Amino acid sequence: MGYVGVLVISIILIFIIILVSVLTTSKAYDYKHTVDPIENNPHLDNEDTENKDEPNQS
């Protein structure tokens, strides 16, 4: 196998890697994220009580 064979195999590998990268990125952008509902969130209740206890510093 000469220089031409190594060059052809290298180019094929580069195209395969680029194709896999594009497919992976495309699949990642298509993923739909979900958000937890606001109801029954203990952090929101906790923030409300903390803000009421502190005096207004304006």
Summary of the structure (lengths in Angstrom):
residues: 58
radius of gyration: 27.3
end to end distance: 78.1
largest distance: 79.9
contacts: 82
relative contact order: 0.06
helix: 69%
strand: 0%
